[in-house]
């Protein structure tokens, strides 16, 4: 065994095809390091088109029998999968913590949410019942949902278990077979989910994991036997994937990045607002597509900003604040803070140059609060993806909404106020798919669906909840007549 292999905590991350781990044809590898301390966790193989072909062949074969099973039988496997997520809870929490760098509590939330997503999929038989009606004498129309075939799910680094579970249970329960492409930075949790699915009784080939980078994503978009592609990641890549997959006439839903604005009015509850804003900007080290990135204070909100700084000071790297994903990410976030400072913003709390004792090799950025940011600054315009909040000041709510509306993204927006009328005004006029009222991270829980607007989502419909049924299935409409005596009319 080479020195590299013996210093790795986990086995090499290969692919998972046909119900077992398989070696890749490709020999390109990348180190998988823990952002917590820089230690070597594994090596991931970066697959080629040949590896994809192997996985698609397995998925295509599995589709023949999986798609013919009654949904009530398919769901039984997901009841077991849900229970196994509980059985392996601590192990999964640890894996997510180590490979992504988020805190143990945040990793627990990720597995809790995965369980909820699975529970929703288990209710699918109740949701996809078709319709039937006698449309003229003796003539009936009925509808049924049919699976698409082999589908793909391409996911980002920031939720190594939860985002894969946005698509796995729903797409599979609905009768599809899947190729999952994890982020090359966090391949381990998804591989473990694949093993757990097999243990739950999922037939071989129904769920396959193909690790890799840009090359494999492009191969997925191009493969003629993949019917639909779902993507979650940055807007830059979401656009590329959407364009490439649809150019091959595939169904595609591509969720992109975000720049979420929290509008704070002077009448907002001080403590609740401050703690919500602090939690929203720093949870998962700011690496959430639902994170608060800009706070827009309307009128005099100095009392709330002061309390926000107090709350942010309670967030301690290595304790209740995890690491960011990489050295590159840390440098990028710190560069944004430096630019804001150089452009005249006021740094109220500075998270640059943070290290954690006994984890000096980790990538930490402390909570950062930047005040008097103007709309032209990079911290106001771009997704920072770190524990940083940029505070902009406006004279009235329309100016605040104009700033929110002008940003090209549209994942989430929130308002903090005690006034129902102002809350309603923001609910109507913010240009985002998910709105919070006195909630800093307005993630809709099942059965409500998840999805943004504008450049935070390309394609129609949402990725979870009831809305996902339309994406993962095609509707068949059948018209029948059995009675020859039925009087023929204009349509029959
Ligand atoms: P990313 O776009 O860099 O990577 C996402 C996936 O695309 C990964 O599997 C990666 O291997 C692949 N990829 C990367 N570059 C590619 C390229 N040039 N061509 C083809 N494929 C490529 O995103 P990330 O850094 O892993 O994740 C963070 C981003 O994801 C943030 O922008 C965040 O807002 C976004 N995100 C969005 C949502 C949402 O629901 N809208 C949820 C989670 C994360």
Boltz pocket constraint, residues with backbone or C-beta under 6 A from the ligand:
constraints:
  - pocket:
      binder: B
      contacts: [[A, 154], [A, 155], [A, 156], [A, 157], [A, 158], [A, 163], [A, 181], [A, 182], [A, 183], [A, 184], [A, 212], [A, 213], [A, 214], [A, 215], [A, 217], [A, 218], [A, 232], [A, 233], [A, 234], [A, 235], [A, 237], [A, 238], [A, 240], [A, 255], [A, 256], [A, 257], [A, 258], [A, 288], [A, 289], [A, 383], [A, 385], [A, 411], [A, 452], [A, 456]]
      max_distance: 6.0
